[in-house]
Amino acid sequence: MTEFTVSRRRFNTLLGTGIVGGLAMPSLALGQSAREIRLAHHTALESEQQLTAEVFARKVAEYSGGSLKVTILPAAQMGGQREIIESVSLGVLEMGYGEGGIYSSYVPQFGIIALPYLYKDFDHWQRVVDGPIGADLAQRLEQNGNITLLNWLTGGYRNTFLRTKAIEKPADFAGIKIRLPEAPVFVRTFSHLGALPTPIPAPEMYSALQTGVVDAMEGSLEVGYTYKIYEVTKFLSMTQHILNDGSFAINTGFFDGLAAEQQEALTKAAAEAAVDQRANHFQRQQGWFDKLKSESPIAVNEPDLVPFQAALVPVQDEFAAASQATDLLAQIRAT
C-alpha cells in the first residue's frame, strides 16, 4: 500500500501506513448541524479532481460521524487555481485543489517538483512526494503559506495542444505563444525552448486559443478533453514534459481549530481518496486519450523525447539555483 507522509509535524504517526486505522468516530449531537468545509477546484465536472473530491466528501461524512460536511465547488466557481489557493491561504476558503507550481509562490523550492523530465518514472515521483522531501516541502508550506496538505495526488503527464503545427523537436517551440499555468517553473521551461509563455487561468484557455491570443496550450489529456480544447486546436504532441503533482489543501488555521477526531477524519479520508486516485489515474487518462482520438479530428504525434530531455536539463539546474534548492534537486535525482 502507498504510504503518505504529508507533514512531519502533523501526520507521520497518523499516516505512517497510508490509511489511518481505529479512528474514534465523533458523533453529532441532536439538533447540531454539520460544520461545512468548502472544497474548490478549477477543473470540469467530469474531471478526476471532481471524482476524487466526491470520494473524499463521502468518506469525510462517514469518518466524522456527520459532524463535517464537504461542499464541492467545481469548474472554477472560486476562480482559477491561483485564486483558489490564495483564498485557502487567507482563510477565505477552507479547502482547495492545488499543485506544486502554484505553491511555489509561498515556498520557492516547491517548484522543483514540477521541473520538466525530472522523474525516471511514476514510482520515482511517488518516492519523492511520499518521502522526506514531500514532507519537508509540506511543512514549509504550512509555515509560510498557512496551508496544510492533506494528501498527494498525481496530475499525470502534461502534453502540448497546438493550433497550426505539431511539435517534433525542441526547436519547433521557437516563437510559439503558449498558454501556461500561472507558475514560474512553467514559464522558465518554455522560455528556455524559445516559446513565448503566456500565463492564463484555466477558465480562459478555450477563448485564448479560439481568438488566437495564444497558438498552443500545455496540459493533461483530461483537460484537453473536458475543456474541449480539441475544438480550437488541430494537433496534440505527446511531449510528456512534466509529471505533475496535485493535492487537497486546507487552511492551517481552520484545520487547527477542528477537534482532534475531525482532523483525523479529514486526514484518513484524504489518504484513502489519494490511494483511489493514484490507482485509477492512468486508466482514466487512457480513456481521455481514446476519447480525443475517437471524438475529434485532432492529429496526434509522439516525438522522440530524448532531445527534449537533454534540452531541458539546464532548466532543472538553473531553476534549482535560483530557488536556493540545488541540494534538494540532487536529493530528488538520487531518490
C-alpha positions as CSV (number, residue, x, y, z in Angstrom):
1,M,0.0,0.0,0.0
2,T,1.2,3.5,-0.8
3,E,2.5,5.5,2.2
4,F,1.6,9.2,2.5
5,T,3.9,11.3,4.6
6,V,2.4,14.7,4.1
7,S,3.8,16.7,7.0
8,R,6.2,15.7,9.7
9,R,4.6,17.9,12.3
10,R,1.1,16.6,11.8
11,F,0.9,13.3,10.1
12,N,4.0,11.0,10.5
13,T,2.2,8.8,13.0
14,L,-1.3,9.3,11.6
15,L,-0.3,8.4,8.0
16,G,2.5,6.1,8.6
17,T,0.7,3.2,6.8
18,G,-1.1,5.4,4.4
19,I,-4.5,4.7,5.9
20,V,-5.4,5.6,9.5
21,G,-6.9,2.7,11.5
22,G,-9.0,2.6,14.6
23,L,-10.5,6.0,14.1
24,A,-12.7,7.1,17.0
25,M,-15.7,8.5,15.2
26,P,-17.2,11.7,16.7
27,S,-20.9,11.8,17.0
28,L,-23.2,14.7,16.0
29,A,-25.3,15.9,18.9
30,L,-29.1,16.1,18.5
31,G,-30.0,19.3,16.7
32,Q,-26.4,20.2,15.9
33,S,-25.7,20.9,12.3
34,A,-22.6,19.7,10.5
35,R,-19.7,22.0,10.0
36,E,-19.3,22.9,6.3
37,I,-16.0,22.6,4.5
38,R,-15.9,24.2,1.0
39,L,-13.5,22.4,-1.3
40,A,-12.9,24.3,-4.6
41,H,-11.2,23.2,-7.8
42,H,-10.8,24.8,-11.2
43,T,-11.5,21.7,-13.4
44,A,-14.6,20.4,-15.0
45,L,-17.4,18.3,-13.5
46,E,-16.1,15.3,-15.4
47,S,-12.6,15.7,-14.1
48,E,-10.6,13.4,-12.0
49,Q,-10.3,16.2,-9.4
50,Q,-14.1,16.2,-9.1
51,L,-14.3,12.4,-8.8
52,T,-11.6,12.4,-6.1
53,A,-13.3,15.2,-4.3
54,E,-16.6,13.2,-4.3
55,V,-14.8,10.2,-2.8
56,F,-13.2,12.4,-0.2
57,A,-16.5,14.1,0.7
58,R,-18.3,10.7,1.2
59,K,-15.5,9.4,3.4
60,V,-15.4,12.7,5.5
61,A,-19.1,12.4,6.2
62,E,-18.6,8.7,7.3
63,Y,-15.5,9.1,9.4
64,S,-16.7,12.3,11.1
65,G,-20.0,10.8,12.1
66,G,-21.7,13.5,10.2
67,S,-20.1,16.4,12.1
68,L,-18.3,17.6,8.9
69,K,-19.8,18.2,5.5
70,V,-17.7,18.8,2.4
71,T,-19.3,21.0,-0.2
72,I,-17.5,20.8,-3.6
73,L,-17.2,23.9,-5.7
74,P,-16.1,22.8,-9.2
75,A,-15.4,24.3,-12.5
76,A,-13.6,27.5,-11.3
77,Q,-16.5,28.8,-9.3
78,M,-13.9,30.3,-6.9
79,G,-11.5,31.3,-9.7
80,G,-8.5,29.7,-11.3
81,Q,-6.1,27.5,-9.3
82,R,-4.0,30.5,-8.2
83,E,-7.1,32.3,-6.9
84,I,-8.3,29.2,-5.1
85,I,-5.0,28.6,-3.3
86,E,-4.7,32.3,-2.4
87,S,-8.2,32.1,-0.8
88,V,-7.2,29.0,1.2
89,S,-4.1,30.7,2.4
90,L,-6.1,33.7,3.5
91,G,-8.8,31.7,5.1
92,V,-11.5,33.0,2.8
93,L,-11.9,29.4,1.6
94,E,-11.5,26.2,3.7
95,M,-10.1,23.9,1.1
96,G,-8.9,23.8,-2.5
97,Y,-7.1,21.7,-5.1
98,G,-3.5,22.9,-5.8
99,E,-0.3,22.0,-7.4
100,G,3.4,22.5,-6.7
101,G,3.9,25.2,-9.3
102,I,1.3,27.4,-7.5
103,Y,2.6,26.6,-4.0
104,S,6.0,27.9,-5.2
105,S,4.5,31.4,-4.6
106,Y,4.8,30.6,-0.9
107,V,7.8,28.3,-0.9
108,P,10.0,28.9,-4.0
109,Q,11.6,25.4,-3.6
110,F,8.2,23.8,-4.2
111,G,8.5,24.5,-7.9
112,I,11.3,21.9,-8.1
113,I,8.9,19.0,-8.0
114,A,7.3,20.3,-11.2
115,L,10.5,20.6,-13.2
116,P,10.5,19.1,-16.7
117,Y,11.6,15.5,-17.2
118,L,12.7,15.3,-13.6
119,Y,11.4,11.8,-12.8
120,K,12.6,8.5,-14.1
121,D,9.1,7.1,-13.9
122,F,5.9,7.2,-11.8
123,D,7.4,5.2,-8.9
124,H,10.3,7.7,-8.7
125,W,7.7,10.5,-8.4
126,Q,5.9,8.6,-5.6
127,R,9.1,8.1,-3.7
128,V,9.8,11.8,-3.8
129,V,6.4,13.1,-2.7
130,D,5.7,10.3,-0.2
131,G,9.1,10.5,1.5
132,P,11.1,13.1,3.5
133,I,11.3,15.5,0.5
134,G,7.5,15.8,0.2
135,A,7.1,16.0,4.0
136,D,9.6,18.8,4.2
137,L,8.0,20.9,1.5
138,A,4.6,20.4,3.0
139,Q,5.9,21.6,6.4
140,R,7.4,24.7,4.8
141,L,4.1,25.4,3.1
142,E,2.3,25.3,6.5
143,Q,4.8,27.7,8.0
144,N,5.0,30.2,5.1
145,G,1.6,29.9,3.4
146,N,-0.8,28.9,6.2
147,I,-1.7,25.9,4.0
148,T,-1.8,22.3,5.1
149,L,-1.6,19.5,2.5
150,L,-3.9,16.5,3.3
151,N,-2.6,14.3,0.6
152,W,-0.6,14.0,-2.6
153,L,-2.4,13.3,-5.9
154,T,-0.9,12.8,-9.3
155,G,-1.8,15.2,-12.2
156,G,-0.1,12.9,-14.7
157,Y,1.9,13.8,-17.7
158,R,1.4,17.1,-19.5
159,N,1.4,17.4,-23.3
160,T,1.0,20.1,-25.9
161,F,-2.1,21.1,-27.9
162,L,-1.4,23.4,-30.9
163,R,-3.5,25.3,-33.4
164,T,-1.2,25.3,-36.5
165,K,1.6,22.7,-36.3
166,A,2.8,19.7,-34.4
167,I,5.9,19.6,-32.3
168,E,8.6,17.1,-33.5
169,K,11.8,18.5,-31.9
170,P,12.6,21.1,-29.3
171,A,13.3,23.8,-31.8
172,D,9.7,23.7,-33.0
173,F,8.7,25.6,-29.9
174,A,10.5,28.7,-31.1
175,G,8.2,31.7,-31.3
176,I,5.0,29.8,-30.3
177,K,2.7,31.7,-27.9
178,I,1.8,29.0,-25.4
179,R,-0.7,29.2,-22.6
180,L,0.7,28.0,-19.3
181,P,-0.4,27.9,-15.6
182,E,0.5,30.9,-13.6
183,A,3.6,29.3,-12.1
184,P,7.3,30.3,-12.6
185,V,8.6,26.8,-13.3
186,F,6.3,26.5,-16.4
187,V,7.4,29.9,-17.7
188,R,11.1,29.1,-17.3
189,T,10.7,25.7,-19.0
190,F,9.1,27.1,-22.2
191,S,11.1,30.3,-22.3
192,H,14.2,28.0,-22.5
193,L,12.7,26.3,-25.5
194,G,12.2,29.6,-27.3
195,A,8.5,29.7,-26.8
196,L,6.6,32.8,-25.7
197,P,4.9,31.8,-22.4
198,T,1.6,33.4,-21.7
199,P,0.2,32.6,-18.2
200,I,-3.6,32.4,-18.5
201,P,-6.1,31.0,-15.9
202,A,-7.6,27.6,-16.9
203,P,-11.2,29.0,-17.5
204,E,-9.8,31.3,-20.2
205,M,-7.8,28.7,-22.2
206,Y,-10.5,28.0,-24.7
207,S,-11.2,31.6,-25.7
208,A,-7.5,32.4,-25.8
209,L,-6.9,29.6,-28.3
210,Q,-10.1,30.4,-30.2
211,T,-9.2,34.1,-30.7
212,G,-5.5,33.4,-31.5
213,V,-4.3,35.1,-28.3
214,V,-2.1,32.0,-28.0
215,D,-1.0,29.4,-30.5
216,A,-0.9,26.5,-28.1
217,M,-1.5,25.3,-24.6
218,E,0.1,22.6,-22.5
219,G,-1.8,20.4,-20.0
220,S,-3.2,16.9,-19.3
221,L,-5.2,14.8,-21.7
222,E,-8.1,15.2,-19.4
223,V,-8.0,19.0,-19.6
224,G,-7.7,18.8,-23.3
225,Y,-11.0,16.8,-23.5
226,T,-13.1,18.3,-20.7
227,Y,-12.3,21.9,-21.7
228,K,-13.0,20.9,-25.3
229,I,-9.5,22.2,-26.3
230,Y,-9.7,19.8,-29.3
231,E,-12.3,22.2,-30.8
232,V,-9.8,25.0,-31.1
233,T,-6.6,23.1,-31.8
234,K,-5.6,20.7,-34.6
235,F,-2.6,18.9,-33.1
236,L,-1.7,17.0,-30.0
237,S,2.0,16.4,-29.5
238,M,2.8,13.9,-26.7
239,T,5.7,15.8,-25.2
240,Q,5.1,14.4,-21.7
241,H,7.2,17.3,-20.4
242,I,6.1,17.4,-16.8
243,L,4.8,14.7,-14.4
244,N,2.5,16.9,-12.4
245,D,1.6,16.7,-8.7
246,G,-1.7,17.7,-7.1
247,S,-3.1,17.8,-3.6
248,F,-6.1,18.8,-1.4
249,A,-5.0,21.8,0.6
250,I,-6.7,23.1,3.8
251,N,-6.3,26.4,5.6
252,T,-4.0,25.6,8.5
253,G,-5.8,27.8,11.0
254,F,-9.1,26.2,10.1
255,F,-7.7,22.7,10.5
256,D,-6.1,23.6,13.8
257,G,-9.5,24.8,15.1
258,L,-11.1,21.4,14.5
259,A,-11.5,18.7,17.1
260,A,-8.7,16.1,17.0
261,E,-11.3,13.4,15.9
262,Q,-12.3,15.7,13.0
263,Q,-8.7,16.3,12.0
264,E,-8.2,12.5,11.9
265,A,-11.4,12.1,9.9
266,L,-10.2,14.5,7.2
267,T,-6.7,13.0,7.1
268,K,-8.0,9.5,6.8
269,A,-10.5,10.4,4.1
270,A,-7.8,12.3,2.1
271,A,-5.3,9.5,2.3
272,E,-7.9,6.9,1.1
273,A,-9.1,9.3,-1.7
274,A,-5.4,9.6,-2.8
275,V,-5.0,5.8,-2.9
276,D,-8.1,5.5,-5.1
277,Q,-7.0,8.4,-7.4
278,R,-3.5,7.1,-8.0
279,A,-4.7,3.5,-8.6
280,N,-7.1,4.7,-11.3
281,H,-5.3,7.6,-12.8
282,F,-3.5,6.1,-15.8
283,Q,-6.5,4.1,-16.8
284,R,-8.6,7.3,-16.7
285,Q,-6.0,9.1,-18.8
286,Q,-6.1,6.4,-21.4
287,G,-9.8,6.9,-21.5
288,W,-9.4,10.6,-22.2
289,F,-6.8,9.8,-24.9
290,D,-9.2,7.4,-26.6
291,K,-12.0,10.0,-26.5
292,L,-9.7,12.6,-28.0
293,K,-8.8,10.3,-30.9
294,S,-12.3,9.0,-31.5
295,E,-14.4,12.1,-31.0
296,S,-12.3,14.8,-32.6
297,P,-10.2,15.2,-35.7
298,I,-7.1,16.2,-33.7
299,A,-3.9,14.8,-35.1
300,V,-1.7,13.0,-32.5
301,N,2.1,12.6,-32.8
302,E,4.6,11.1,-30.4
303,P,8.0,12.8,-30.8
304,D,11.3,11.3,-29.6
305,L,11.6,12.6,-26.1
306,V,15.3,12.2,-25.7
307,P,16.2,15.5,-27.4
308,F,13.6,17.3,-25.2
309,Q,15.0,15.7,-22.0
310,A,18.5,16.8,-23.0
311,A,17.4,20.3,-23.9
312,L,15.7,20.9,-20.6
313,V,18.3,19.6,-18.1
314,P,19.8,23.1,-17.8
315,V,16.4,24.4,-16.7
316,Q,16.4,21.9,-13.8
317,D,19.8,23.2,-12.7
318,E,19.1,26.9,-13.3
319,F,15.7,26.8,-11.5
320,A,17.2,25.0,-8.5
321,A,20.0,27.5,-8.2
322,A,17.6,30.5,-8.4
323,S,15.3,28.8,-5.8
324,Q,18.2,28.0,-3.5
325,A,17.3,24.4,-3.9
326,T,20.4,22.8,-5.6
327,D,20.7,20.3,-2.7
328,L,17.0,19.5,-3.0
329,L,17.4,18.8,-6.7
330,A,20.3,16.5,-6.0
331,Q,18.2,14.6,-3.4
332,I,15.4,14.1,-5.9
333,R,17.7,12.9,-8.6
334,A,19.2,10.4,-6.1
335,T,15.9,9.2,-4.6
